[in-house]
């Protein structure tokens, strides 16, 4: 697993060639947005733990996650898949 750091944090896995997990810190939450294959891999986990996505940004689903501990569990789940 690799993490690129900037305004948004991109979490990638070497065995996933199309898509990433994007984490964007906000004032009151963390915006988590899976793209490509990662959305397919994580959607049921995100939906069952955090409900329906918060919205769409450029046709990409995202969830606003209040607690950093929950963001850690999402990243951990992505790494274990």
Backbone as XML, in Angstrom:
<?xml version="1.0"?>
<chain id="A" units="angstrom">
  <residue number="1" name="UNK">
    <atom name="N" x="0.853" y="-1.162" z="0.000"/>
    <atom name="CA" x="0.000" y="0.000" z="0.000"/>
    <atom name="C" x="0.902" y="1.229" z="0.000"/>
  </residue>
  <residue number="2" name="UNK">
    <atom name="N" x="0.441" y="2.269" z="-0.704"/>
    <atom name="CA" x="1.199" y="3.510" z="-0.811"/>
    <atom name="C" x="0.254" y="4.683" z="-0.590"/>
  </residue>
  <residue number="3" name="UNK">
    <atom name="N" x="0.767" y="5.747" z="0.043"/>
    <atom name="CA" x="-0.038" y="6.943" z="0.290"/>
    <atom name="C" x="0.695" y="8.155" z="-0.283"/>
  </residue>
  <residue number="4" name="UNK">
    <atom name="N" x="0.023" y="8.895" z="-1.143"/>
    <atom name="CA" x="0.533" y="10.180" z="-1.622"/>
    <atom name="C" x="-0.102" y="11.259" z="-0.761"/>
  </residue>
  <residue number="5" name="UNK">
    <atom name="N" x="0.698" y="12.221" z="-0.321"/>
    <atom name="CA" x="0.212" y="13.254" z="0.582"/>
    <atom name="C" x="0.202" y="14.605" z="-0.140"/>
  </residue>
  <residue number="6" name="UNK">
    <atom name="N" x="-0.849" y="15.347" z="0.056"/>
    <atom name="CA" x="-1.000" y="16.686" z="-0.501"/>
    <atom name="C" x="-2.248" y="17.277" z="0.108"/>
  </residue>
  <residue number="7" name="UNK">
    <atom name="N" x="-2.979" y="18.078" z="-0.646"/>
    <atom name="CA" x="-4.258" y="18.603" z="-0.163"/>
    <atom name="C" x="-5.223" y="17.454" z="0.086"/>
  </residue>
  <residue number="8" name="UNK">
    <atom name="N" x="-5.171" y="16.474" z="-0.806"/>
    <atom name="CA" x="-5.943" y="15.241" z="-0.644"/>
    <atom name="C" x="-4.938" y="14.104" z="-0.528"/>
  </residue>
  <residue number="9" name="UNK">
    <atom name="N" x="-5.304" y="13.077" z="0.209"/>
    <atom name="CA" x="-4.427" y="11.929" z="0.396"/>
    <atom name="C" x="-4.945" y="10.781" z="-0.470"/>
  </residue>
  <residue number="10" name="UNK">
    <atom name="N" x="-4.072" y="10.230" z="-1.284"/>
    <atom name="CA" x="-4.440" y="9.140" z="-2.185"/>
    <atom name="C" x="-3.829" y="7.844" z="-1.678"/>
  </residue>
  <residue number="11" name="UNK">
    <atom name="N" x="-4.685" y="6.870" z="-1.381"/>
    <atom name="CA" x="-4.238" y="5.571" z="-0.892"/>
    <atom name="C" x="-4.398" y="4.579" z="-2.040"/>
  </residue>
  <residue number="12" name="UNK">
    <atom name="N" x="-3.297" y="3.883" z="-2.365"/>
    <atom name="CA" x="-3.307" y="2.946" z="-3.488"/>
    <atom name="C" x="-2.759" y="1.596" z="-3.056"/>
  </residue>
  <residue number="13" name="UNK">
    <atom name="N" x="-3.133" y="0.581" z="-3.822"/>
    <atom name="CA" x="-2.565" y="-0.759" z="-3.649"/>
    <atom name="C" x="-1.971" y="-1.195" z="-4.981"/>
  </residue>
  <residue number="14" name="UNK">
    <atom name="N" x="-0.843" y="-1.887" z="-4.923"/>
    <atom name="CA" x="-0.168" y="-2.277" z="-6.158"/>
    <atom name="C" x="-0.973" y="-3.265" z="-6.994"/>
  </residue>
  <residue number="15" name="UNK">
    <atom name="N" x="-1.840" y="-4.052" z="-6.360"/>
    <atom name="CA" x="-2.618" y="-5.038" z="-7.112"/>
    <atom name="C" x="-3.930" y="-4.467" z="-7.662"/>
  </residue>
  <residue number="16" name="UNK">
    <atom name="N" x="-4.227" y="-3.224" z="-7.368"/>
    <atom name="CA" x="-5.413" y="-2.550" z="-7.910"/>
    <atom name="C" x="-4.902" y="-1.539" z="-8.934"/>
  </residue>
  <residue number="17" name="UNK">
    <atom name="N" x="-5.138" y="-1.834" z="-10.202"/>
    <atom name="CA" x="-4.561" y="-1.000" z="-11.253"/>
    <atom name="C" x="-5.433" y="0.180" z="-11.644"/>
  </residue>
  <residue number="18" name="UNK">
    <atom name="N" x="-6.732" y="0.108" z="-11.354"/>
    <atom name="CA" x="-7.637" y="1.196" z="-11.735"/>
    <atom name="C" x="-8.415" y="1.667" z="-10.519"/>
  </residue>
  <residue number="19" name="UNK">
    <atom name="N" x="-8.031" y="2.815" z="-10.004"/>
    <atom name="CA" x="-8.756" y="3.385" z="-8.888"/>
    <atom name="C" x="-7.905" y="3.548" z="-7.647"/>
  </residue>
  <residue number="20" name="UNK">
    <atom name="N" x="-8.396" y="4.405" z="-6.757"/>
    <atom name="CA" x="-7.707" y="4.725" z="-5.509"/>
    <atom name="C" x="-8.741" y="5.072" z="-4.453"/>
  </residue>
  <residue number="21" name="UNK">
    <atom name="N" x="-8.270" y="5.194" z="-3.241"/>
    <atom name="CA" x="-9.083" y="5.700" z="-2.144"/>
    <atom name="C" x="-8.558" y="7.093" z="-1.825"/>
  </residue>
  <residue number="22" name="UNK">
    <atom name="N" x="-9.414" y="8.085" z="-1.959"/>
    <atom name="CA" x="-9.030" y="9.472" z="-1.715"/>
    <atom name="C" x="-9.601" y="9.926" z="-0.374"/>
  </residue>
  <residue number="23" name="UNK">
    <atom name="N" x="-8.769" y="10.564" z="0.441"/>
    <atom name="CA" x="-9.190" y="11.104" z="1.738"/>
    <atom name="C" x="-8.827" y="12.584" z="1.765"/>
  </residue>
  <residue number="24" name="UNK">
    <atom name="N" x="-9.845" y="13.414" z="1.972"/>
    <atom name="CA" x="-9.642" y="14.865" z="1.996"/>
    <atom name="C" x="-10.062" y="15.407" z="3.358"/>
  </residue>
  <residue number="25" name="UNK">
    <atom name="N" x="-9.115" y="15.947" z="4.134"/>
    <atom name="CA" x="-9.477" y="16.550" z="5.413"/>
    <atom name="C" x="-10.322" y="17.805" z="5.191"/>
  </residue>
  <residue number="26" name="UNK">
    <atom name="N" x="-11.385" y="17.927" z="5.958"/>
    <atom name="CA" x="-12.245" y="19.112" z="5.938"/>
    <atom name="C" x="-12.259" y="19.695" z="7.350"/>
  </residue>
  <residue number="27" name="UNK">
    <atom name="N" x="-12.944" y="20.794" z="7.539"/>
    <atom name="CA" x="-12.985" y="21.450" z="8.848"/>
    <atom name="C" x="-13.607" y="20.546" z="9.902"/>
  </residue>
  <residue number="28" name="UNK">
    <atom name="N" x="-14.718" y="19.906" z="9.581"/>
    <atom name="CA" x="-15.436" y="19.120" z="10.591"/>
    <atom name="C" x="-15.509" y="17.624" z="10.282"/>
  </residue>
  <residue number="29" name="UNK">
    <atom name="N" x="-14.836" y="17.183" z="9.224"/>
    <atom name="CA" x="-14.914" y="15.762" z="8.864"/>
    <atom name="C" x="-13.805" y="15.418" z="7.881"/>
  </residue>
  <residue number="30" name="UNK">
    <atom name="N" x="-13.819" y="14.181" z="7.428"/>
    <atom name="CA" x="-12.924" y="13.705" z="6.381"/>
    <atom name="C" x="-13.797" y="13.237" z="5.227"/>
  </residue>
  <residue number="31" name="UNK">
    <atom name="N" x="-13.500" y="13.699" z="4.040"/>
    <atom name="CA" x="-14.252" y="13.293" z="2.865"/>
    <atom name="C" x="-13.529" y="12.085" z="2.262"/>
  </residue>
  <residue number="32" name="UNK">
    <atom name="N" x="-14.215" y="10.947" z="2.193"/>
    <atom name="CA" x="-13.640" y="9.707" z="1.678"/>
    <atom name="C" x="-14.314" y="9.379" z="0.354"/>
  </residue>
  <residue number="33" name="UNK">
    <atom name="N" x="-13.487" y="9.191" z="-0.687"/>
    <atom name="CA" x="-14.024" y="8.940" z="-2.019"/>
    <atom name="C" x="-13.251" y="7.814" z="-2.703"/>
  </residue>
  <residue number="34" name="UNK">
    <atom name="N" x="-13.872" y="6.644" z="-2.842"/>
    <atom name="CA" x="-13.222" y="5.564" z="-3.587"/>
    <atom name="C" x="-13.506" y="5.725" z="-5.075"/>
  </residue>
  <residue number="35" name="UNK">
    <atom name="N" x="-12.510" y="5.446" z="-5.915"/>
    <atom name="CA" x="-12.701" y="5.547" z="-7.359"/>
    <atom name="C" x="-12.363" y="4.214" z="-8.027"/>
  </residue>
  <residue number="36" name="UNK">
    <atom name="N" x="-12.897" y="4.027" z="-9.220"/>
    <atom name="CA" x="-12.578" y="2.839" z="-10.011"/>
    <atom name="C" x="-12.890" y="1.536" z="-9.299"/>
  </residue>
  <residue number="37" name="UNK">
    <atom name="N" x="-11.952" y="0.600" z="-9.369"/>
    <atom name="CA" x="-12.122" y="-0.717" z="-8.745"/>
    <atom name="C" x="-12.301" y="-0.615" z="-7.233"/>
  </residue>
  <residue number="38" name="UNK">
    <atom name="N" x="-11.711" y="0.402" z="-6.643"/>
    <atom name="CA" x="-11.777" y="0.569" z="-5.187"/>
    <atom name="C" x="-13.216" y="0.823" z="-4.746"/>
  </residue>
  <residue number="39" name="UNK">
    <atom name="N" x="-13.977" y="1.550" z="-5.549"/>
    <atom name="CA" x="-15.388" y="1.768" z="-5.224"/>
    <atom name="C" x="-16.131" y="0.445" z="-5.177"/>
  </residue>
  <residue number="40" name="UNK">
    <atom name="N" x="-15.862" y="-0.414" z="-6.150"/>
    <atom name="CA" x="-16.500" y="-1.733" z="-6.184"/>
    <atom name="C" x="-16.103" y="-2.559" z="-4.966"/>
  </residue>
  <residue number="41" name="UNK">
    <atom name="N" x="-14.829" y="-2.500" z="-4.597"/>
    <atom name="CA" x="-14.337" y="-3.277" z="-3.460"/>
    <atom name="C" x="-14.894" y="-2.791" z="-2.126"/>
  </residue>
  <residue number="42" name="UNK">
    <atom name="N" x="-15.024" y="-1.484" z="-1.959"/>
    <atom name="CA" x="-15.382" y="-0.917" z="-0.653"/>
    <atom name="C" x="-16.839" y="-0.506" z="-0.496"/>
  </residue>
  <residue number="43" name="UNK">
    <atom name="N" x="-17.616" y="-0.476" z="-1.569"/>
    <atom name="CA" x="-18.956" y="0.089" z="-1.487"/>
    <atom name="C" x="-19.809" y="-0.578" z="-0.402"/>
  </residue>
  <residue number="44" name="UNK">
    <atom name="N" x="-19.852" y="-1.899" z="-0.371"/>
    <atom name="CA" x="-20.710" y="-2.570" z="0.621"/>
    <atom name="C" x="-20.235" y="-2.284" z="2.052"/>
  </residue>
  <residue number="45" name="UNK">
    <atom name="N" x="-18.929" y="-2.210" z="2.256"/>
    <atom name="CA" x="-18.393" y="-1.880" z="3.583"/>
    <atom name="C" x="-18.794" y="-0.456" z="3.979"/>
  </residue>
  <residue number="46" name="UNK">
    <atom name="N" x="-18.603" y="0.494" z="3.065"/>
    <atom name="CA" x="-18.957" y="1.887" z="3.355"/>
    <atom name="C" x="-20.456" y="2.034" z="3.591"/>
  </residue>
  <residue number="47" name="UNK">
    <atom name="N" x="-21.252" y="1.403" z="2.743"/>
    <atom name="CA" x="-22.707" y="1.510" z="2.872"/>
    <atom name="C" x="-23.193" y="0.891" z="4.186"/>
  </residue>
  <residue number="48" name="UNK">
    <atom name="N" x="-22.672" y="-0.292" z="4.529"/>
    <atom name="CA" x="-23.151" y="-0.965" z="5.746"/>
    <atom name="C" x="-22.686" y="-0.274" z="7.022"/>
  </residue>
  <residue number="49" name="UNK">
    <atom name="N" x="-21.548" y="0.418" z="6.981"/>
    <atom name="CA" x="-21.029" y="1.073" z="8.179"/>
    <atom name="C" x="-21.357" y="2.557" z="8.280"/>
  </residue>
  <residue number="50" name="UNK">
    <atom name="N" x="-21.535" y="3.218" z="7.132"/>
    <atom name="CA" x="-21.709" y="4.673" z="7.151"/>
    <atom name="C" x="-22.932" y="5.152" z="6.378"/>
  </residue>
  <residue number="51" name="UNK">
    <atom name="N" x="-23.708" y="4.231" z="5.837"/>
    <atom name="CA" x="-24.932" y="4.594" z="5.151"/>
    <atom name="C" x="-24.711" y="5.021" z="3.712"/>
  </residue>
  <residue number="52" name="UNK">
    <atom name="N" x="-25.753" y="5.570" z="3.142"/>
    <atom name="CA" x="-25.706" y="6.030" z="1.760"/>
    <atom name="C" x="-24.669" y="7.138" z="1.628"/>
  </residue>
  <residue number="53" name="UNK">
    <atom name="N" x="-24.035" y="7.196" z="0.486"/>
    <atom name="CA" x="-23.013" y="8.223" z="0.257"/>
    <atom name="C" x="-23.576" y="9.617" z="0.520"/>
  </residue>
  <residue number="54" name="UNK">
    <atom name="N" x="-22.710" y="10.513" z="0.949"/>
    <atom name="CA" x="-23.099" y="11.884" z="1.256"/>
    <atom name="C" x="-23.502" y="12.626" z="-0.010"/>
  </residue>
  <residue number="55" name="UNK">
    <atom name="N" x="-22.816" y="12.336" z="-1.108"/>
    <atom name="CA" x="-23.126" y="13.019" z="-2.354"/>
    <atom name="C" x="-22.238" y="12.567" z="-3.492"/>
  </residue>
  <residue number="56" name="UNK">
    <atom name="N" x="-22.315" y="13.331" z="-4.584"/>
    <atom name="CA" x="-21.499" y="13.078" z="-5.769"/>
    <atom name="C" x="-20.676" y="14.321" z="-6.071"/>
  </residue>
  <residue number="57" name="UNK">
    <atom name="N" x="-19.418" y="14.104" z="-6.437"/>
    <atom name="CA" x="-18.549" y="15.191" z="-6.874"/>
    <atom name="C" x="-17.877" y="14.730" z="-8.154"/>
  </residue>
  <residue number="58" name="UNK">
    <atom name="N" x="-18.182" y="15.366" z="-9.259"/>
    <atom name="CA" x="-17.682" y="14.979" z="-10.576"/>
    <atom name="C" x="-18.006" y="13.502" z="-10.856"/>
  </residue>
  <residue number="59" name="UNK">
    <atom name="N" x="-19.243" y="13.119" z="-10.552"/>
    <atom name="CA" x="-19.745" y="11.747" z="-10.732"/>
    <atom name="C" x="-19.036" y="10.710" z="-9.864"/>
  </residue>
  <residue number="60" name="UNK">
    <atom name="N" x="-18.389" y="11.133" z="-8.803"/>
    <atom name="CA" x="-17.744" y="10.204" z="-7.876"/>
    <atom name="C" x="-18.450" y="10.285" z="-6.532"/>
  </residue>
  <residue number="61" name="UNK">
    <atom name="N" x="-18.812" y="9.129" z="-6.008"/>
    <atom name="CA" x="-19.486" y="9.081" z="-4.709"/>
    <atom name="C" x="-18.493" y="9.421" z="-3.601"/>
  </residue>
  <residue number="62" name="UNK">
    <atom name="N" x="-18.996" y="10.097" z="-2.565"/>
    <atom name="CA" x="-18.149" y="10.369" z="-1.410"/>
    <atom name="C" x="-18.969" y="10.284" z="-0.130"/>
  </residue>
  <residue number="63" name="UNK">
    <atom name="N" x="-18.261" y="10.008" z="0.949"/>
    <atom name="CA" x="-18.848" y="9.948" z="2.281"/>
    <atom name="C" x="-18.107" y="10.940" z="3.163"/>
  </residue>
  <residue number="64" name="UNK">
    <atom name="N" x="-18.830" y="11.719" z="3.961"/>
    <atom name="CA" x="-18.220" y="12.571" z="4.973"/>
    <atom name="C" x="-18.155" y="11.765" z="6.264"/>
  </residue>
  <residue number="65" name="UNK">
    <atom name="N" x="-16.962" y="11.532" z="6.733"/>
    <atom name="CA" x="-16.721" y="10.698" z="7.907"/>
    <atom name="C" x="-16.244" y="11.608" z="9.034"/>
  </residue>
  <residue number="66" name="UNK">
    <atom name="N" x="-16.960" y="11.599" z="10.155"/>
    <atom name="CA" x="-16.672" y="12.532" z="11.247"/>
    <atom name="C" x="-15.428" y="12.158" z="12.050"/>
  </residue>
  <residue number="67" name="UNK">
    <atom name="N" x="-15.211" y="10.886" z="12.298"/>
    <atom name="CA" x="-14.133" y="10.466" z="13.197"/>
    <atom name="C" x="-12.948" y="9.897" z="12.420"/>
  </residue>
  <residue number="68" name="UNK">
    <atom name="N" x="-11.744" y="10.330" z="12.817"/>
    <atom name="CA" x="-10.543" y="9.805" z="12.164"/>
    <atom name="C" x="-10.412" y="8.302" z="12.386"/>
  </residue>
  <residue number="69" name="UNK">
    <atom name="N" x="-10.874" y="7.816" z="13.522"/>
    <atom name="CA" x="-10.837" y="6.370" z="13.804"/>
    <atom name="C" x="-11.602" y="5.600" z="12.727"/>
  </residue>
  <residue number="70" name="UNK">
    <atom name="N" x="-12.715" y="6.145" z="12.251"/>
    <atom name="CA" x="-13.484" y="5.503" z="11.180"/>
    <atom name="C" x="-12.732" y="5.539" z="9.858"/>
  </residue>
  <residue number="71" name="UNK">
    <atom name="N" x="-12.020" y="6.625" z="9.598"/>
    <atom name="CA" x="-11.195" y="6.699" z="8.380"/>
    <atom name="C" x="-10.119" y="5.631" z="8.438"/>
  </residue>
  <residue number="72" name="UNK">
    <atom name="N" x="-9.510" y="5.453" z="9.603"/>
    <atom name="CA" x="-8.497" y="4.406" z="9.773"/>
    <atom name="C" x="-9.078" y="3.027" z="9.494"/>
  </residue>
  <residue number="73" name="UNK">
    <atom name="N" x="-10.315" y="2.783" z="9.933"/>
    <atom name="CA" x="-10.927" y="1.466" z="9.694"/>
    <atom name="C" x="-11.201" y="1.251" z="8.205"/>
  </residue>
  <residue number="74" name="UNK">
    <atom name="N" x="-11.536" y="2.322" z="7.476"/>
    <atom name="CA" x="-11.758" y="2.208" z="6.032"/>
    <atom name="C" x="-10.438" y="1.874" z="5.330"/>
  </residue>
  <residue number="75" name="UNK">
    <atom name="N" x="-9.366" y="2.561" z="5.697"/>
    <atom name="CA" x="-8.061" y="2.302" z="5.091"/>
    <atom name="C" x="-7.589" y="0.900" z="5.431"/>
  </residue>
  <residue number="76" name="UNK">
    <atom name="N" x="-7.805" y="0.489" z="6.671"/>
    <atom name="CA" x="-7.417" y="-0.864" z="7.086"/>
    <atom name="C" x="-8.190" y="-1.912" z="6.275"/>
  </residue>
  <residue number="77" name="UNK">
    <atom name="N" x="-9.470" y="-1.700" z="6.110"/>
    <atom name="CA" x="-10.292" y="-2.634" z="5.323"/>
    <atom name="C" x="-9.783" y="-2.713" z="3.885"/>
  </residue>
  <residue number="78" name="UNK">
    <atom name="N" x="-9.468" y="-1.587" z="3.294"/>
    <atom name="CA" x="-8.932" y="-1.542" z="1.935"/>
    <atom name="C" x="-7.632" y="-2.329" z="1.832"/>
  </residue>
  <residue number="79" name="UNK">
    <atom name="N" x="-6.784" y="-2.194" z="2.826"/>
    <atom name="CA" x="-5.508" y="-2.922" z="2.833"/>
    <atom name="C" x="-5.667" y="-4.414" z="3.018"/>
  </residue>
  <residue number="80" name="UNK">
    <atom name="N" x="-6.712" y="-4.842" z="3.706"/>
    <atom name="CA" x="-6.928" y="-6.265" z="3.992"/>
    <atom name="C" x="-7.636" y="-7.017" z="2.862"/>
  </residue>
  <residue number="81" name="UNK">
    <atom name="N" x="-8.237" y="-6.287" z="1.951"/>
    <atom name="CA" x="-9.016" y="-6.950" z="0.901"/>
    <atom name="C" x="-8.139" y="-7.651" z="-0.101"/>
  </residue>
</chain>
